[in-house]
Amino acid sequence: MKKLTTFLLFAFALAFAAQAHTSRLILSLPSHDVYSVFVNGTNYPLESGRLILADLHPGSYHVSVMKHVPDLHRPGLFRSFKVAGGRVDVGAQQHIEGFLNHRGGLVFNRRQLHITEITPVPVDAAMFSALLERIEHAAFDRHRYAIAKEAVATRGMSAAQIAAVARLFAFDHYRLDFAQFAYRHCYDPEHYFQVAETLTFQSNVRKLYAHMGR
C-alpha cells in the first residue's frame, strides 16, 4: 500500500510540475469572416472568432491562418487560402495574445503570468480512471481514504472527480471526512453540491455545508 501511494504521489507531482510551467495563447480574428487556424499542423476550433490554447508547453510553434470565402462560381462552396503564418516562441508561464494587423500579418504580444493567474486543470481522464481503480481495489475505507487524500492534496480535482472518489467509500463518515478535506483542493467549488449529493445522511450534508461556509 505504501508503494502504491508513493507511486500515485509521484505521478500526480509530475503532472502538476509539467502543467505549472505551461502558457496560454489567445488568437483573435475578425468575427465577420470564416477562418481555420492550424498550430503545428493541427486544426483547432475557433469560438466566436477566437482560438484559446490554455495549456501550451514552452517551445516554438508554427501558426497558420486560413480564410474561407464563398465561391462565386460554385454556389454553396467555399474557396480557402492562407492569409497569415509564422512562428511564435512560447516561454514558461506566459500569456500570449495574437491578432492580424492591418497588413494581414500575425502579431503576438506577450506578458508573464502572475502566480494567481496560473490555474491548474484537474487530473486528466486516463490518470483519474487509474486512480479510481486503485482506490476501489483498496481493502478498507481507511486505505481508500489515505490514497484519495494524498492524491487530491497533491494534484487537486474538480467537484465531479471528488464526488466520484467519495462514492467509493463504504461508510458515510469517511465520505464526509474526505469531502471536507478535499474542498480546499477543488477547482470549481461552485459545483460542490455534487459532492454533497454523495452523502447518505442529511446530518452529514449539513456538516459539509457548514464546513464550506467557514
N, C-alpha and C positions, 0 to 999 in steps of 0.2 A: 504493500500500500504506500509506503514511504517513497519507493522508487517511482511509482505511478504519479504521485502528487508532484514530485520533483520534475518529472518529465513534462507534465502539464504546465507547471510554472515556467519551465524553460521555453516551451513552445509559445506560450502566451507572451512572455517577455520579449522574445524575438519579434513577434508580430507587432507588439507595441513599439519597440525601438525602431522598426522599419517604418511604421506609419508616422512616428513623431517627427521625422525629417522630410515628410512629403510636402509638396506645394500645391497650389491650385491655379488653374488657368481659366480665365473667362474671356471668350472671344465674342464680341458683339458685332452683328451685321445688320444692314438696313432691313427692317421688318417687312417692307413692301415688296421685296424681291425674294426669290426662292434660291437657296444655296445648299450645298453639301460641303462639309468640312472633313478633311482627311488628316489624321495625325499619325505619322509613321505608317501610312498606308491603310489605316483603319478608318472607316467611315463612321463618324459619331453623330448621333441625332441632335438636332437643334430644338430648343424650346423657346418660342417667341423670339426667334432671331438670335438666340444666344447659345453658345457652347460652353458648358461648365464641366471641367475635369477637376474633381475635388481632391484626388489622392495621386498626384503626379510625383514620381520619384525623380531625383536630380539626374540631369543628363541633357543631351541635345536632341531636340525633336523637330522633325520636318512637318510643316503645316501647309496644306494646300486648300484653296477655296475655289469651289466650282459653282458657277452661276447657271441657273436653268431658266430659259425664256421660251415662250410659246413659239412653235414653228409655224410661220405664216403659210407655208406651202403644204403642211400636213396638219390639219386641224386635230386638236386633242393630244398632239405630241409636243415634246419639248426639245430644244437644242441645248446642249451643255458645253460650256467652255470654261477653261481655267482663267480666273481673274486675278489671283494673287497666290504667292507661295514664298516660302522662306523657312529659315531655321530659327528656333528660339532656344536659347540656352537657359535651362532651369536649374537654379541652385536649391539649397535646402531651405525649407520653411519660407517660401516666397509666395506673394500674391501677385499674379501677373495678369494684366488686362490688355487685350489686343483689339484692334479695330482697323478698318480700312480708311486710309487717308484720302484727301481729295484727288490724289493721283492714282488711286486704286491699289496702293501698296499696303502691305501689312505693317502695322506699327505696334510695338509692345512696350507698355510701361510696367514697372515692377517696384515693389516695395517689400521689405521684410515683414513677415507676420509677427505680430506681438504674441506672446505666450498665451494670452487669454483668447486669441482667435484660433488657436490650434485645437480643433475638435476631433479627437479620435473617433473612428467609426467602430461599432460593435464588432466582435469577432466574426469572421466570415462563416458562411453556412457549413462548409466542409469541416472546419475545425470545431464548430459548435456541435455538429452532429456526432463527431468523435467524442467530444466531452460528455454529451448526454448519454452515450452508450457506456462510457466508463463509470459515470455516476450511477446509472441504472444497475450495473453489474456489481456494485459495491455491496458487501454483505449486510451492513446495518446502516440505519439512518445517521449514526454518528460518523461513519466513514463517508457517506454521501455528503454530509454537511462539511466535513473537512476539505474534500475535493472542491465542492462548489464554492465555499468561502474563499479559498485561495485563488480560484480561477477568476471570480468576479472582482476581487481586490486587485489582481494583477492587470487585468485587461479591460474590465468594465463590460457591461452588457446593456442591451435595450430592455425595456419593460417586458416585451413579449418573450425575450430569451430568459429573463429572470423568472417569469411565470412558468415557462416550460421546465426549468430546473426545479422549481418549487413543487410541481406536480409529481415529481419522482420520489418525494418523501412519503413515508408510510404514515407518519404521525404529524398532526396539525401543529404541535408546539415547535417541531423542527422547521416546519414550513414558515411559521411566524418568525422564528429567530433568523432564518435566512432572509426573509423578506425585509425585516428591519435592518439587518446588516447591509444588504445589497442596495438599499435605497440611495445611499450617498454615492454609489458607483454606477447609477443608472443614467444613460444619456438622454432619455426622454421621460423625465419624471411625471410629465403631464398625462402620461398613459399608464401610470402605476395602478390604476383601478384594475387593470388586467391581472396584476399580482394579487390584489385583494380578493379577486374572484376565485382564487385557488384555495382560499381558506375555508374550512368546513364550518367552524363555529363563529357566530356573529360577535361573540366577545373578543375573539382574536382579530376580527376585522376592525373592530373599534380600537383595539390596541395598536394596530398597524397605522390607522389614520391618525391616531393621537401622536404616534412616533413621527409621522410625516409632517405634522403641524408644528413640531418643536422649532 
